[in-house]
Amino acid sequence: MSSKMATYLTSELTATSEDCKLLENMNKLISLKYLEMKDIAVNISRNLKDLNQKYAALQPYLDQITLIEEQVAALEQAANKLDAYSKKLEAKYKKLERR
């Protein structure tokens, strides 16, 4: 009976040992994966920082573009008012010319 018990215990210990080896291998792989993910995160962070710096450098130009857009809109309104006024003057002139 002790031979069967020894075989059983050896099998159990072998299975436990194999489980531990498997867990150790899984931990190593996960550790490597986390290192890869860390490198990716660092690269993303660096790229984001670069993009923010570039955006900050472009901000004065973007502000100028916004200002120009506002000025163009105001100029367009003035041009439309001037056009309407000139049409009224033309109509008045033609009316006076008929008399």
Buried (B, 14 or more C-beta within 10 A) or exposed (E): EEEEEEEEEEEEEEEEEEEEEEEEEEEEEEEEEEEEEEEEEEEEEEEEEEEEEEEEEEEEEEEEEEEEEEEEEEEEEEEEEEEEEEEEEEEEEEEEEEE
